[in-house]
Amino acid sequence: MDDKNRFILALSTISGGLFIIIGFSIVMINSSSDGADKAFNAIVPLIATWIGAIIAFYFGRENFEAAQQQINKILDKDALDDIEVKNIMIHFQTMVVKTLKEDDIILP
């Protein structure tokens, strides 16, 4: 899906969801019944979740692909062979030790 179609999808999804929420808000304001309030409280999160799911589905794929490329780059055997262990290891002199007392331990 190209950028123009994604923009149109995002704009129409958000606009449609906003239109539905505004419509239910107007109905709820004009109706003083308890059922309208309950329906509004049930439908607003549903619409918001629907909008979020559609946006995440169409826009999350690029982020996933970029993350997968970074992982493949990191796990490349040739790239790992170029890094010396002494450049990434923690030296013994810089290590910090914390001794816990029995009062410091928090159990669930």
Secondary structure, DSSP 8 states (H G I E B T S, - for coil): --HHHHHHHHHHHHHHHHHHHHHHHHHHHH---HHHHHHHHHHHHHHHHHHHHHHHHHHHHHHHHHHHHHHHHHT-HHHHHTS-HHHHS--GGG-------GGG----
